[in-house]
Structures are given as structure tokens and as C-alpha cells.
């Protein structure tokens, strides 16, 4: 996903679309459209894109940035929602996903070549496995390494203030 598509999809995810999104950002509808479509060299600044992402209730901007950086965005779960049994369940699902990845790899390489469709399937499974592993690590650390009284930094706000 590219950044323009992310902005357009975030606007479309907002109830009221362009009108509400532009009002939330404190600009006219035409100003937002000019920035979204990059008319006359305009673009949406990072702080506005993050505000739009929050308003839309999506992670599309973060996903687009990760994709542009040849990476993967992983939304981390809230530790308060999980207990030890939940962590074990995530481990079990991770084992199943590794099995699916291995099975897909084995089938794809039977002929000695991984074709375009097989590669896409392997990449999709790999991304899902990566996300699950990052979530699992976050859960383990959040549950077993509690931070008493420590507030997590609001990185979006810090970036907007710089």
C-alpha cells in the first residue's frame, strides 16, 4: 500500500468522509483533497496523517510507512487483555502457523522452483507469522515485565512537537 492510497482509505473510513476529516484537521475540504492527491506538490504532513489515522480508527498510515520501508507493521495487543493461558494459546497458534509455512514451502518446492503464486502465498504466511511473533513477544514482556507507574511515551505526539 502506498501513502496516497492510505490517506484516501483513511478518509473513506471516517464517518462523513472528506467533510469531517478536513474539519478534524482544521483545513478546508479542498485543502485536504489537494494534500491527499498531492496536487501542485502539496502533501499531508506526518502529524496530520497520524491524526487522520487516529480519527479513522485504522493503522493504514503506519502500514504504508512500514511497507515503504520494506517492513511490516505489527499492532501490539493490550497486555491487560491477556493472562498466562492466553500466551500459551498464542504459542500454540504460532506452532500451527510455522507448520502451515513449512507445508506450503514443501509443496512449492516439489518441482524445484517457487513460482509467483507460491511466493505470494509464502510471503503472506511469513508476514502473518512475523506479526504473531512480535505480538507474542509484546505479550510476554507486558505480562511478565510490568512497569509500575511508568507511562509509555506517546510517540505520535512527540513527533508532532518536534
C-alpha positions in Angstrom: 0.0 0.0 0.0 1.4 3.4 -0.9 0.9 6.6 1.2 -1.6 8.2 -1.1 -3.8 5.1 -1.0 -3.5 5.0 2.8 -4.7 8.6 3.1 -7.6 8.1 0.7 -8.6 4.9 2.6 -8.4 6.6 5.9 -10.6 9.5 4.7 -13.1 6.9 3.4 -13.1 5.1 6.8 -14.2 8.3 8.6 -18.0 8.8 9.0 -18.6 11.9 7.0 -15.5 11.3 4.9 -13.9 14.5 3.5 -16.0 17.0 5.3 -15.4 15.5 8.8 -11.8 14.6 8.1 -10.9 18.1 6.9 -12.7 19.7 9.8 -10.9 17.5 12.2 -7.6 18.5 10.7 -8.6 22.2 10.7 -8.4 22.7 7.0 -10.9 23.1 4.2 -12.1 20.1 2.2 -10.3 21.3 -0.9 -7.0 21.7 1.1 -7.3 18.2 2.3 -8.0 16.9 -1.2 -5.1 18.8 -2.6 -2.8 17.3 0.0 -4.3 13.8 -0.3 -3.9 13.8 -4.1 -0.6 15.7 -3.9 -1.9 18.4 -6.2 0.7 21.1 -7.1 3.4 19.5 -4.9 1.3 19.5 -1.7 1.3 16.6 0.7 -0.1 15.7 4.1 2.3 16.3 6.9 3.1 13.4 9.2 1.2 14.9 12.2 -1.9 15.3 10.1 -1.6 11.8 8.7 -1.3 10.4 12.2 -4.3 12.5 13.4 -6.3 11.2 10.4 -5.2 7.6 11.2 -6.5 8.0 14.7 -9.8 9.6 13.6 -10.3 6.8 11.1 -9.6 4.1 13.7 -7.2 2.3 11.3 -3.5 1.6 11.2 -3.3 2.4 7.4 -0.7 5.2 7.7 1.6 3.0 9.8 1.2 0.1 7.4 2.0 2.3 4.4 5.1 3.6 6.1 6.2 0.1 7.1 5.6 -1.1 3.5 7.5 1.8 2.0 10.4 0.9 4.4 10.2 -2.7 3.2 8.9 -3.8 6.5 5.7 -4.9 8.3 3.6 -3.0 10.8 2.5 -5.0 13.8 -0.2 -3.6 16.1 0.6 -4.8 19.6 -2.1 -6.2 21.8 -3.1 -4.7 25.1 -1.4 -6.7 27.8 -4.4 -6.2 30.2 -6.4 -8.5 27.9 -4.2 -11.5 28.4 -3.0 -13.9 31.0 -0.6 -16.8 31.1 -3.1 -19.2 29.4 -3.6 -16.7 26.6 0.1 -16.6 26.0 0.2 -20.3 25.7 -2.6 -20.3 23.2 -0.7 -17.8 21.1 2.4 -20.0 21.2 0.2 -23.0 20.0 -1.2 -20.9 17.1 2.4 -19.8 16.3 3.4 -23.5 16.0 0.4 -24.2 13.7 1.4 -21.2 11.5 5.0 -22.5 11.3 3.6 -25.9 10.2 1.5 -24.2 7.5 4.5 -22.3 6.3 6.6 -25.4 6.2 3.9 -27.4 4.4 3.4 -24.6 1.8 7.2 -24.4 1.3 7.4 -28.2 0.9 4.6 -28.2 -1.7 6.0 -25.2 -3.5 9.5 -26.7 -3.9 8.4 -30.1 -5.1 9.2 -29.1 -8.7 12.4 -27.3 -7.6 11.1 -23.8 -8.3 8.9 -21.3 -6.4 6.6 -19.6 -8.9 5.0 -16.2 -8.4 1.8 -17.6 -6.8 3.7 -19.8 -4.5 6.0 -16.9 -3.5 3.0 -14.7 -2.7 1.5 -17.5 -0.5 4.8 -18.0 1.3 5.2 -14.2 1.8 1.7 -13.9 3.2 2.3 -16.7 5.6 5.7 -15.2 6.6 4.2 -11.8 7.3 1.4 -13.3 9.4 4.0 -15.4 11.3 6.2 -12.3 11.9 3.2 -10.3 13.2 2.2 -13.1 15.5 5.8 -13.5 16.9 6.0 -9.7 17.6 2.6 -9.8 19.3 3.7 -12.8 21.3 6.9 -11.1 22.5 5.0 -7.9 23.4 2.5 -10.0 25.4 5.3 -11.9 27.2 7.1 -8.8 28.2 3.9 -6.8 29.1 2.6 -9.6 31.4 5.9 -10.7 32.9 7.9 -7.4 32.9 5.4 -5.0 34.5 6.1 -1.3 34.5 4.7 0.1 37.7 3.8 3.7 37.4 5.7 4.1 34.1 3.8 5.8 31.3 4.6 4.7 27.8 5.6 7.7 25.6 3.1 8.9 23.1 5.4 8.8 20.1 2.8 10.4 17.7 2.6 13.4 20.0 6.3 13.6 20.5 6.8 13.6 16.7 4.2 16.3 16.2 6.0 18.6 18.8 9.4 18.4 17.1 
